[in-house]
Amino acid sequence: MKATKIRLVHVMLCTFLAVTGCGMGNTGGNNQSAPSPPENGTARQHPGPTQPERVTFPRKVTDTKKAKQPVMEINGYLEPATPKVDRRIAKSTAPYLTHLSPFSYRVRADGSMIPPKDEPALSALRRTKVVPMMVITNFEEGNFSPEIARSVFRNPQARERLIRNVINTLEKKGYYALNIDFEHIKPADKAGYNDFLREIAPRVRRAGHPVSTALAPKINAKQSGGWHGAHDYAVHGKVVDFVILMTYEWGWTGGPPMPVAPIPKVRQVLDYATSVIPPEKIMMGAPLYGYDWTVPYRKGTNAKKMSPVQASALAKREGADIHYDKKNQAPWFRYTDDQDREHIVWFENGPSAHAKINLAQRYGLRGISYWVLGDDFPRNWELVKEHFQIRKYK
């Protein structure tokens, strides 16, 4: 009965699309601006890994044409889970990464920091050619705190303490680079953030460590709001060594169904970013996950995050046909659950990962930064290995 019902739903959906000429690829896709999260600071751009205990990766890919492939830096953010899982992820992803970035050292208003449990991953990396990148954030109790950022920017003693703490940690823990991921900063604090970068970047660089920042996806300099306003692309491009664009989370857990990283929207951000930042200083963000929404979407409900492997297995289990939205370069499918609720899933697969790799090549970028390690997506790593020479710093 359930399989018959699913087939009937698919037939009706296809008939509807044929008549109306509309594709599900346009779901939520009419907004031409970059994503704007709620002003309360919800951390929509950092969903955690879905299945860290079951992560698997492909064997190393051998490519005899490597000398002709572009050299790219590949970063992967890691949210520490358990020592066993973190060591396994670090070792398994090492062939595909330049940097591995444990998330995160949480900055306090006084310039002190709350460290992550990064030692298992760091110890595993010591036997690889991957260099760790230290991440500092204004993250507090599940959200990014504009108040913490403002306190640091406006207090010379807090800034000095933070800078010394960062340099000491870089040296003590063996981190290679620094990534500053301050988000949801109030637009009025943009100048304060710029001045902070001008202060910290030269000192960290003199200590022998490159400096990067994470930037919300903007499509022009005037774009403001609680997520974008204080991120000054032009200044970051001049002050730091490279930037990481968070080009994902258009489709997010608290919003309506749509692709997590639709290619037209990613391209809009890259068009603006490369107009004010040298491409060789830009790493494009890419997701290793998707979402399962119950439809019709109702504001206030949350989608379930899942890895590409989980999504593909769900489609197979439910007998759902996987479609590919050619405009947004993203796969999707529908199914009906045991409570007769209809769902739509947008996720990532080989073609969608390939589309992002093509963008990085076309724009001549420094590389790609993935959120988040632990989401099972073997095909992505195969493609990275096939298309790039991955830069190594040791």
Secondary structure by P-SEA (a helix, b strand, c coil): caaaaaaaaaaaaaaaaaaacccccccccccccccccccccccccccccccccccccccbbbbcccccbbbbbbbbbbccccaaaaaaaaaaacccccbbbccccccccccbbbbcccaaaaaaaccccbbbbbbbcccccccccaaaaaaaaacaaaaaaaaaaaaaaaaaacccbbbbbcccccccaaaaaaaaaaccaaaaaaabbbbbbbbcccccccccccccccccaaaaaacccbbbbcccccccccccccccccaaaaaaaaaaaaaccccccbbbbbbcccccccccccccbbbbbbcaaaaaaaaaaabbbbbbccccccccccccccccbbbbbbbccaaaaaaaaaaaaaacccbbbbcccccccaaaaaaaaacccccccc
